[in-house]
Amino acid sequence: MGNVIELKNVTKDYGDFKLDHVSFSVPEGSVCGFIGQNGAGKTTTIRLLLDVIGADEGEIFLFGENIKNDSARLREDIGVVFDEMGFHEFMTGKDINIMMKNIYKNWDEKGFFDYLKRFSLPSRKKCGDFSRGMRMKLQIAVALSHHARLLVMDEPTSGLDPIVRNEMLQIFREFVVEEDHTILLSSHITGDLEKLADEVVFINGGKIVLSGNKDEILEKHGLLKCRKSELSSISEALIVNAQPGTFGVEVLVKDRSVCKKMYPEMVIEPVTLEDIMLFYVNRSCNESGKSEENSLNTSDAGNEFATEEKER
Amino acid sequence: MRGLILKDLMCLRKQLIIFSYIVVSVLVLSVMYVLSAKYGNIALANEGMMMENGMSSIDIRNLSTWVLSIFLLLPIATVGDAATIFSEDGKAGFSAVSASLPLSVEKRVMAKYLTVFVMFGIGVLTDLLIISVLSALTDIVSFAEFFGMIISAASLMSIYGALVIVFCFWLGHGKEDYAIFCSCGVMVLSAVLLNFRKIKTLFAPVSDAQGTQAFDTFINFFKQKFYVLFIIALITMAVSYFVSVWIAKRKRGVV
């Protein structure tokens, strides 16, 4: 299976914010969680992907084609969901159908009204009168009604109650049942991504910090709990960041299995994506001001550890 | 692209409702004026003016043309407001949705121009229908003369529409009022600069005959040389389109 999305050294400089040589790929048929705190560069990356803004450097490929060739044609196969609705408040479901069926070649009118029915969205009611959850569902109905192969969603679940969020995750799960369907889901609600994502791309300060298979990333990292005095005994190559915990210090380690072997007396717990995000973000905050090559990933961690082991 | 035009027309739904009221009002007022100019009080007043002020029947006819022209300008003036489309899109944040659609920047910009054309087309057709009715009722109005007037008016409004669109793209969302102001400014300035000599003579002391002649020249230009304004409108539209595309490509996210 090839990559549906591929970014190679993409840079976009706004002066006060820079997306710095971003490279990652999303394989076909997968759900990729795009995580990062607010202002990390998620929306900018999505806008670059959709060719809403142009990159200063680098190349972007969608379905194996460079978006510079014909991004408009490529968007025929992409369903996009934004955090804000974007449709005019006076528009009804019927109006949106009239508009979209005259834009998308593959618009499925029946499918659209079926989705509206399924999501309990009245087709004659104005969008402006919809709740936030209903607005998101409307966007999803539009995104799914033109037989898109790729869903790109920017914070679709933020601000929604858990019931609606769960309902939406179920819809996304159904979408990826088809082998050639792919999702890029940007969110800072890591819990949703843990439930749904196969791949994870973590962006911070315009740089990709971590990318790869979600399970591997979660498996590899660990949360080591120790006393403050024990911290100095832990190999620095293993540590992502440490912060004070309830009973001492909590340390995010890059290789849980190696750590378990090296420090059998210490408690090492599995981590969540939220832990990983927090520790990495705090680390870059601590290191701000220093110029550093922050290209840590799971394999790098292993290599660094192997070198240190050799030296020992 | 048709979908975007339909969306833009939806944005102008309120205006189309107002437009329908104006069309009915204009039709009623024009018919009343024409009938009164032939049989009623306006006919008597005209006779009085011919006797007391020494006006000729041609002057009276021109005066009627002037009054009816103002009536007929109203539908065209109210129908094509491009700034409303931009303001509605800005309020909704539609540019994000628009950018995710499988349409190139050129097509998205073109949709705006076509919407304005469609609206002016509706305005022109309505006016032509009104003239047909009026010219059938009286000999004060001839269809051919008013055809020229309407094309001239539509051309002027198209120039205005093209300027509004380019200024809306340039200034961005939320600044539609400035775009309208700038467009009006450019049009007035161009008219003044192109007719500077003629305007200067207006401020010099002139006889009644000279004044009437200047007025007739003005009316005749609109009636007979409508193609000049029509060509200017076409050129302005084309230039405005290419400038808008250039702006939209550089300043992504405005369309």
Boltz contact constraints between the chains, C-beta under 6 A:
constraints:
  - contact:
      token1: [A, 50]
      token2: [B, 100]
      max_distance: 6.0
  - contact:
      token1: [A, 52]
      token2: [B, 99]
      max_distance: 6.0
  - contact:
      token1: [A, 52]
      token2: [B, 252]
      max_distance: 6.0
  - contact:
      token1: [A, 52]
      token2: [B, 253]
      max_distance: 6.0
  - contact:
      token1: [A, 53]
      token2: [B, 252]
      max_distance: 6.0
  - contact:
      token1: [A, 72]
      token2: [B, 102]
      max_distance: 6.0
  - contact:
      token1: [A, 72]
      token2: [B, 103]
      max_distance: 6.0
  - contact:
      token1: [A, 72]
      token2: [B, 104]
      max_distance: 6.0
  - contact:
      token1: [A, 75]
      token2: [B, 102]
      max_distance: 6.0
  - contact:
      token1: [A, 76]
      token2: [B, 102]
      max_distance: 6.0
  - contact:
      token1: [A, 80]
      token2: [B, 100]
      max_distance: 6.0
  - contact:
      token1: [A, 82]
      token2: [B, 96]
      max_distance: 6.0
  - contact:
      token1: [A, 84]
      token2: [B, 93]
      max_distance: 6.0
  - contact:
      token1: [A, 86]
      token2: [B, 93]
      max_distance: 6.0
  - contact:
      token1: [A, 86]
      token2: [B, 94]
      max_distance: 6.0
  - contact:
      token1: [A, 86]
      token2: [B, 96]
      max_distance: 6.0
  - contact:
      token1: [A, 86]
      token2: [B, 97]
      max_distance: 6.0
  - contact:
      token1: [A, 88]
      token2: [B, 88]
      max_distance: 6.0
  - contact:
      token1: [A, 88]
      token2: [B, 92]
      max_distance: 6.0
  - contact:
      token1: [A, 95]
      token2: [B, 10]
      max_distance: 6.0
  - contact:
      token1: [A, 98]
      token2: [B, 6]
      max_distance: 6.0
  - contact:
      token1: [A, 99]
      token2: [B, 3]
      max_distance: 6.0
  - contact:
      token1: [A, 99]
      token2: [B, 6]
      max_distance: 6.0
  - contact:
      token1: [A, 99]
      token2: [B, 7]
      max_distance: 6.0
  - contact:
      token1: [A, 102]
      token2: [B, 2]
      max_distance: 6.0
  - contact:
      token1: [A, 102]
      token2: [B, 3]
      max_distance: 6.0
  - contact:
      token1: [A, 103]
      token2: [B, 3]
      max_distance: 6.0
  - contact:
      token1: [A, 103]
      token2: [B, 101]
      max_distance: 6.0
